[in-house]
Amino acid sequence: MTMKISVRVRTNARKNEVQQLDETRFLVSVTAPPVQGRANEKVIEALAEYFHKPKRSITIVRGRATREKIVEID
């Protein structure tokens, strides 16, 4: 089952953390800066750990260059 969630990213945070705001909205804090896709990599890692899924099953569908992202989880 594929699930789509809305993610707001906070970069340069003290630690990597996922907070669920409601059923489909999440706040993901990552330690990486928003440079050369590093923050996106950390977002995928954090969500993979949170949902207990492999990283390859998580895809950023929309918003690769913005704070607001749509993420698909297989």
N, C-alpha and C positions, 0 to 999 in steps of 0.2 A: 504494500500500500504506500503510495506516494503522498507526502504531506508537504504543504507549502506554508511557510511561516514568514512573518515580517520581523526584520531584525534592525535594531538601531545600534550602531557601533560607537563605542567610546574608546578612542586610541590613547596611547601613552598612559595607561592606567597603572596602578601599583601592582595589580595581579590580574591574571586571566580569570574571568568570572562570567557566568551566564545567569541572568535573572529572568524569570517568567513574569510578564506584566499582566497578560490575560491568556486566553486559549491559544491565540495565534501570534501574539506579539512578545518579543523578547528583547532584552537589553544585554548586549555582549560587550564586556570590557576586556580589552587586550593590552598587553604591555608594549606591543610593537607600534612604531610610528607609521602613519599612512604613506609610506614611501615604497615604490617598486613592488606593490602587491604584498608586502610583508604582513600588513594588518589583515588582509583577506585570508592569508594562510593561517594566521592565528585564530581568526573567527571560525574557520572550518575545523581546526583542531579542537577548539573549545566546544563547539557544537557536537562534534563526534564523541567527545568524552561525555558530555552531558546526556546525549541520547543513547550512548553505548552502541554506536554504529562505527563502521570503518570510515575513514576520511573520504574514500572514493565514492561513498553513497551520498555525499553532501555536495550540492552544487549551488553556486550563487547565480541565480537566474537573471536578476536585474539589480543594478546599483553597484557594479564593481568599483566605481570611482566616487561613490557617495556614502554618506553615513547610513542612509536608509536603504536596506537591501531586502530583496525577496529571495528566500533560500528554499530549495527543494531538497527534501530528505527522503531517500528510498528505503 
